[in-house]
Amino acid sequence: MTAIHARRDRHDALHRLADRRLLRELAYVNGAWTAGDTGLGFEVTDPATGAQLAWVAALGPAQTDAAIDAAAAAFPSWSALLPGERARTLRTWYDLILAHREDLALIMTLEQGKPVTEARGEIDYAAGFVEWFAEEAKRVNVEGVTSHLPGAHMSVERMPLGVVGLVTPWNFPSAMLTRKAAAALAAGCTVVAHPSSQTPLSALALAELGERAGLPAGVFNVVTGEASQIVGRLCEAARVRALSFTGSTEIGRLIAARCAPTMKRLVMELGGHAPLIVFDDADIDRAVKIALDAKFATSGQDCLAANRIYVQEAIYDRFCARFAEAVSALKVGNGLEEGSEIGPLMHARAVKKARDHITDAVKKGARLLAGGGIHPAGPLFVEPTLLADVPGDAAIMREETFGPVAAVTRFASEDEVIALANATDYGLVAYVVTENGARQRRMARALEFGMVAINRVKITGAPVPFGGIKQSGMGREGSRHGLEAFTELKYVCCDAA
């Protein structure tokens, strides 16, 4: 973060925005757009070209405290609204998100790099959470309890926790915010959100639309700036009663430790190391399509990405040959180009990790069947890469790559591949491709993952309790469980005599 300085020429594509007010460079606190008082800011650039998109205000601990103050002050009136009133505001927010879908997708592609077709899909995905939780707000019911005491009437109800902190990542800058915020707001909580400094513009655009939808001052705050200056305050503040984080397991552990003194409710969606298992009864063309989608969406920068692909021996060579053709045919380019399938990685560190994984695997005996280098499109574009015969001790088989690099190896038996798939500290999602119904049920039960996808890739959405086990996180997002995470049970026993 540096002091405000002279701007570079802005990105040429910004003129395509139909509503320029959606491009916000100030934080949003207590219903006002603010630069805070630090005098600091940071540049947001297009990873495809390096061109400047915006210069965004960097707030510090004092401004974070001010956002918490605003959220705490707004909580009594927001939580006291009838659920239907909160639902109407959220529904208006949903309508506005869809009405500005093209602008929001353009902003996302510019700051994140993903192909614009994927960005449009994410806006729909993000809007879906707002619509879902607008309805769920009206279904947080009081639960009757059959009394075991004479002359007593008993009930249990869900009460909103209070102020909640949200920390969102750069790979899904809109959907990860609405999945958390819409649930918290529907429950009656107020929000202080901190988006990634690499992709803050999507969150600020959503705040602009939230303001237009009628979210009262202090109910939804977006604090931009350096994570170390902001997230620590959210962790330490006793008035922040819950913290929801999406990011790496390593950072998640640090956040959990810092939240421990205030006994916060934690919801964490952390790292993944997903296996994709293809059995020899699978249709190979279908299996290749599933593997392509599971590995290369968002250029592999997805915690759900298939990081380890296991293929049964009888079809291994045929699968690898067809998969290599499909990987080589992927179109690499600027996300603004229609038809682009693989965009840039987010930063140079991601490129280095992908290249290191490729080099390490080849050194340990893997065969390079496709890609492996930097694409001519630019320094952050890694060629879609396929590695075959990848040994178990290769780094890519033990670590999440977060890039467009697929690692394939063979297996012999069901028991063997279950052991291989489960031999990880992570447990977010696993993919299985098989036509055998009994095997489908066995695999779903045996795989130690919070979610299992059988013969398909797309499994997420607003009604789904998204989340993992082991080191992949705690709690669930989406579904009624996502709303309940921001509530506390209150038991009332009333003398009815």
Secondary structure in CASP SS format (residue, H / E / C, confidence):
PFRMAT SS
TARGET T0000
AUTHOR 0000-0000-0000
METHOD secondary structure of the structure
MODEL  1
M C 1.00
T E 1.00
A E 1.00
I C 1.00
H C 1.00
A C 1.00
R C 1.00
R C 1.00
D C 1.00
R E 1.00
H C 1.00
D H 1.00
A H 1.00
L H 1.00
H H 1.00
R H 1.00
L C 1.00
A C 1.00
D C 1.00
R H 1.00
R H 1.00
L H 1.00
L C 1.00
R C 1.00
E C 1.00
L C 1.00
A E 1.00
Y E 1.00
V E 1.00
N C 1.00
G C 1.00
A E 1.00
W E 1.00
T E 1.00
A C 1.00
G C 1.00
D C 1.00
T C 1.00
G C 1.00
L E 1.00
G E 1.00
F E 1.00
E E 1.00
V E 1.00
T E 1.00
D C 1.00
P C 1.00
A C 1.00
T C 1.00
G C 1.00
A C 1.00
Q E 1.00
L E 1.00
A E 1.00
W E 1.00
V E 1.00
A E 1.00
A E 1.00
L C 1.00
G C 1.00
P H 1.00
A H 1.00
Q H 1.00
T H 1.00
D H 1.00
A H 1.00
A H 1.00
I H 1.00
D H 1.00
A H 1.00
A H 1.00
A H 1.00
A H 1.00
A H 1.00
F H 1.00
P H 1.00
S H 1.00
W H 1.00
S H 1.00
A H 1.00
L C 1.00
L C 1.00
P H 1.00
G H 1.00
E H 1.00
R H 1.00
A H 1.00
R H 1.00
T H 1.00
L H 1.00
R H 1.00
T H 1.00
W H 1.00
Y H 1.00
D H 1.00
L H 1.00
I H 1.00
L H 1.00
A H 1.00
H C 1.00
R H 1.00
E H 1.00
D H 1.00
L H 1.00
A H 1.00
L H 1.00
I H 1.00
M H 1.00
T H 1.00
L H 1.00
E H 1.00
Q H 1.00
G C 1.00
K C 1.00
P C 1.00
V H 1.00
T H 1.00
E H 1.00
A H 1.00
R H 1.00
G H 1.00
E H 1.00
I H 1.00
D H 1.00
Y H 1.00
A H 1.00
A H 1.00
G H 1.00
F H 1.00
V H 1.00
E H 1.00
W H 1.00
F H 1.00
A H 1.00
E H 1.00
E H 1.00
A H 1.00
K H 1.00
R H 1.00
V C 1.00
N C 1.00
V C 1.00
E E 1.00
G E 1.00
V E 1.00
T C 1.00
S C 1.00
H C 1.00
L C 1.00
P C 1.00
G C 1.00
A E 1.00
H E 1.00
M E 1.00
S E 1.00
V E 1.00
E E 1.00
R E 1.00
M E 1.00
P E 1.00
L C 1.00
G C 1.00
V E 1.00
V E 1.00
G E 1.00
L E 1.00
V E 1.00
T C 1.00
P C 1.00
W C 1.00
N C 1.00
F C 1.00
P C 1.00
S C 1.00
A H 1.00
M H 1.00
L H 1.00
T H 1.00
R H 1.00
K H 1.00
A H 1.00
A H 1.00
A H 1.00
A H 1.00
L H 1.00
A H 1.00
A H 1.00
G C 1.00
C C 1.00
T E 1.00
V E 1.00
V E 1.00
A E 1.00
H E 1.00
P C 1.00
S C 1.00
S C 1.00
Q C 1.00
T C 1.00
P C 1.00
L H 1.00
S H 1.00
A H 1.00
L H 1.00
A H 1.00
L H 1.00
A H 1.00
E H 1.00
L H 1.00
G H 1.00
E H 1.00
R H 1.00
A H 1.00
G C 1.00
L C 1.00
P C 1.00
A C 1.00
G C 1.00
V C 1.00
F E 1.00
N E 1.00
V E 1.00
V C 1.00
T C 1.00
G C 1.00
E C 1.00
A H 1.00
S H 1.00
Q H 1.00
I H 1.00
V H 1.00
G H 1.00
R H 1.00
L H 1.00
C H 1.00
E H 1.00
A C 1.00
A C 1.00
R C 1.00
V E 1.00
R E 1.00
A E 1.00
L E 1.00
S E 1.00
F E 1.00
T E 1.00
G C 1.00
S C 1.00
T H 1.00
E H 1.00
I H 1.00
G H 1.00
R H 1.00
L H 1.00
I H 1.00
A H 1.00
A H 1.00
R H 1.00
C H 1.00
A H 1.00
P H 1.00
T H 1.00
M C 1.00
K C 1.00
R E 1.00
L E 1.00
V E 1.00
M E 1.00
E E 1.00
L C 1.00
G C 1.00
G C 1.00
H C 1.00
A E 1.00
P E 1.00
L E 1.00
I E 1.00
V E 1.00
F C 1.00
D C 1.00
D C 1.00
A C 1.00
D C 1.00
I H 1.00
D H 1.00
R H 1.00
A H 1.00
V H 1.00
K H 1.00
I H 1.00
A H 1.00
L H 1.00
D H 1.00
A H 1.00
K H 1.00
F H 1.00
A H 1.00
T H 1.00
S H 1.00
G H 1.00
Q C 1.00
D C 1.00
C C 1.00
L C 1.00
A C 1.00
A E 1.00
N E 1.00
R E 1.00
I E 1.00
Y E 1.00
V E 1.00
Q E 1.00
E H 1.00
A H 1.00
I H 1.00
Y H 1.00
D H 1.00
R H 1.00
F H 1.00
C H 1.00
A H 1.00
R H 1.00
F H 1.00
A H 1.00
E H 1.00
A H 1.00
V H 1.00
S H 1.00
A C 1.00
L C 1.00
K C 1.00
V E 1.00
G C 1.00
N C 1.00
G C 1.00
L C 1.00
E C 1.00
E C 1.00
G C 1.00
S C 1.00
E C 1.00
I E 1.00
G C 1.00
P C 1.00
L C 1.00
M C 1.00
H C 1.00
A H 1.00
R H 1.00
A H 1.00
V H 1.00
K H 1.00
K H 1.00
A H 1.00
R H 1.00
D H 1.00
H H 1.00
I H 1.00
T H 1.00
D H 1.00
A H 1.00
V H 1.00
K H 1.00
K C 1.00
G C 1.00
A C 1.00
R E 1.00
L E 1.00
L E 1.00
A E 1.00
G C 1.00
G C 1.00
G C 1.00
I E 1.00
H C 1.00
P C 1.00
A C 1.00
G C 1.00
P C 1.00
L C 1.00
F C 1.00
V E 1.00
E C 1.00
P C 1.00
T E 1.00
L E 1.00
L E 1.00
A E 1.00
D C 1.00
V C 1.00
P C 1.00
G C 1.00
D C 1.00
A C 1.00
A H 1.00
I H 1.00
M H 1.00
R C 1.00
E C 1.00
E C 1.00
T C 1.00
F C 1.00
G C 1.00
P C 1.00
V E 1.00
A E 1.00
A E 1.00
V E 1.00
T E 1.00
R E 1.00
F E 1.00
A C 1.00
S C 1.00
E H 1.00
D H 1.00
E H 1.00
V H 1.00
I H 1.00
A H 1.00
L H 1.00
A H 1.00
N H 1.00
A C 1.00
T C 1.00
D C 1.00
Y E 1.00
G E 1.00
L C 1.00
V E 1.00
A E 1.00
Y E 1.00
V E 1.00
V E 1.00
T C 1.00
E C 1.00
N C 1.00
G H 1.00
A H 1.00
R H 1.00
Q H 1.00
R H 1.00
R H 1.00
M H 1.00
A H 1.00
R H 1.00
A H 1.00
L C 1.00
E C 1.00
F C 1.00
G C 1.00
M E 1.00
V E 1.00
A E 1.00
I E 1.00
N C 1.00
R C 1.00
V C 1.00
K C 1.00
I C 1.00
T C 1.00
G C 1.00
A C 1.00
P C 1.00
V C 1.00
P C 1.00
F E 1.00
G C 1.00
G C 1.00
I E 1.00
K E 1.00
Q C 1.00
S C 1.00
G E 1.00
M E 1.00
G C 1.00
R C 1.00
E E 1.00
G C 1.00
S H 1.00
R H 1.00
H H 1.00
G H 1.00
L H 1.00
E H 1.00
A C 1.00
F C 1.00
T E 1.00
E E 1.00
L E 1.00
K E 1.00
Y E 1.00
V E 1.00
C E 1.00
C E 1.00
D E 1.00
A C 1.00
A C 1.00
END
